[in-house]
Amino acid sequence: MTRIFFALIALALLTACQSAPPGAPPKPPPIPEMSPMLPNSAWVGGYWHWDGAQWVWIRGHVEPKL
């Protein structure tokens, strides 16, 4: 049980890490998107991704609910 707890903590910490180098410009604010309300689906919001030279916006999309 303790091992699973520490594994989850480690996963949470790694997920929060930035992947941009220290000299990169700050991440821009999120771009507002329309989030459609569809039955049996969920909206996954867009996010900024560092491509090695600049921040690139990855658009949101609809995913089926499991």
KEKE-3310 file (N, C-alpha, C; in steps of 0.2 Angstrom, whole numbers, plus 5000, padded with zeros to 4 digits):
npx = (5004:5010:5020:5012:5007:5018:5022:5012:5013:5025:5022:5013:5021:5030:5022:5019:5030:5038:5042:5050:5065:5076:5079:5068:5054:5041:5026:5012:4995:4981:4971:4955:4942:4928:4918:4910:4895:4892:4882:4888:4902:4917:4925:4942:4952:4962:4980:4997:5011:5029:5039:5053:5058:5048:5032:5018:5001:4990:4976:4960:4949:4936:4933:4927:4917:4922)
npy = (4994:5006:5008:5010:5022:5031:5029:5035:5048:5052:5051:5061:5072:5072:5074:5087:5094:5106:5106:5114:5123:5132:5145:5148:5158:5164:5154:5157:5164:5153:5149:5154:5142:5135:5123:5110:5102:5086:5071:5057:5060:5069:5085:5089:5100:5113:5116:5123:5119:5116:5116:5116:5127:5137:5141:5131:5130:5117:5111:5109:5094:5082:5068:5051:5046:5034)
npz = (5000:5004:4995:4983:4986:4986:4973:4966:4971:4966:4952:4951:4954:4943:4933:4934:4930:4920:4903:4895:4891:4903:4898:4890:4883:4894:4896:4886:4890:4892:4877:4874:4871:4862:4871:4866:4872:4872:4872:4881:4880:4883:4885:4881:4886:4877:4876:4880:4871:4872:4858:4856:4850:4851:4859:4856:4852:4857:4851:4859:4861:4858:4868:4869:4883:4895)
capx = (5000:5014:5023:5008:5006:5024:5022:5007:5016:5031:5019:5010:5027:5033:5017:5019:5036:5038:5047:5053:5071:5076:5079:5062:5049:5035:5020:5006:4989:4977:4967:4948:4939:4921:4918:4903:4892:4889:4881:4893:4908:4920:4929:4948:4955:4969:4986:5003:5017:5035:5042:5060:5059:5042:5026:5013:4994:4987:4969:4956:4946:4931:4934:4922:4917:4923)
capy = (5000:5012:5008:5013:5029:5034:5029:5040:5055:5053:5052:5068:5077:5072:5077:5094:5097:5109:5103:5120:5124:5138:5151:5149:5163:5161:5151:5162:5162:5149:5152:5152:5138:5133:5116:5107:5098:5081:5065:5052:5063:5074:5090:5089:5107:5114:5117:5125:5113:5118:5112:5116:5134:5141:5138:5129:5129:5111:5112:5105:5090:5078:5061:5047:5044:5027)
capz = (5000:5005:4988:4978:4988:4984:4966:4964:4973:4961:4946:4951:4954:4936:4928:4935:4927:4914:4898:4892:4894:4907:4894:4886:4886:4898:4893:4885:4893:4888:4872:4875:4866:4863:4873:4865:4876:4868:4876:4881:4878:4887:4882:4884:4884:4874:4881:4876:4871:4869:4852:4856:4848:4853:4862:4851:4855:4855:4852:4863:4857:4862:4869:4872:4890:4896)
cpx = (5004:5018:5019:5007:5012:5024:5017:5009:5021:5028:5016:5015:5030:5028:5017:5025:5035:5043:5050:5060:5071:5076:5073:5058:5044:5029:5015:5000:4985:4972:4960:4945:4932:4922:4911:4901:4888:4888:4887:4900:4911:4925:4936:4951:4961:4974:4992:5008:5023:5038:5049:5062:5054:5037:5021:5007:4992:4980:4965:4952:4941:4933:4928:4923:4918:4918)
cpy = (5006:5013:5011:5020:5033:5034:5034:5047:5056:5054:5059:5073:5077:5075:5084:5098:5100:5106:5108:5121:5131:5144:5153:5155:5160:5159:5156:5159:5157:5152:5149:5147:5136:5125:5114:5102:5092:5075:5060:5054:5068:5079:5090:5096:5107:5116:5120:5120:5117:5114:5112:5123:5139:5137:5137:5127:5122:5112:5107:5100:5086:5071:5058:5046:5036:5024)
cpz = (5000:4998:4983:4979:4985:4977:4963:4965:4967:4954:4946:4951:4947:4931:4928:4932:4921:4909:4894:4895:4899:4904:4890:4888:4890:4894:4892:4889:4889:4883:4873:4869:4867:4865:4872:4870:4872:4873:4875:4879:4883:4883:4885:4881:4881:4879:4876:4877:4868:4864:4851:4854:4851:4856:4856:4854:4852:4856:4856:4858:4862:4862:4872:4879:4891:4901)
residu = (MET:THR:ARG:ILE:PHE:PHE:ALA:LEU:ILE:ALA:LEU:ALA:LEU:LEU:THR:ALA:CYS:GLN:SER:ALA:PRO:PRO:GLY:ALA:PRO:PRO:LYS:PRO:PRO:PRO:ILE:PRO:GLU:MET:SER:PRO:MET:LEU:PRO:ASN:SER:ALA:TRP:VAL:GLY:GLY:TYR:TRP:HIS:TRP:ASP:GLY:ALA:GLN:TRP:VAL:TRP:ILE:ARG:GLY:HIS:VAL:GLU:PRO:LYS:LEU)
# end
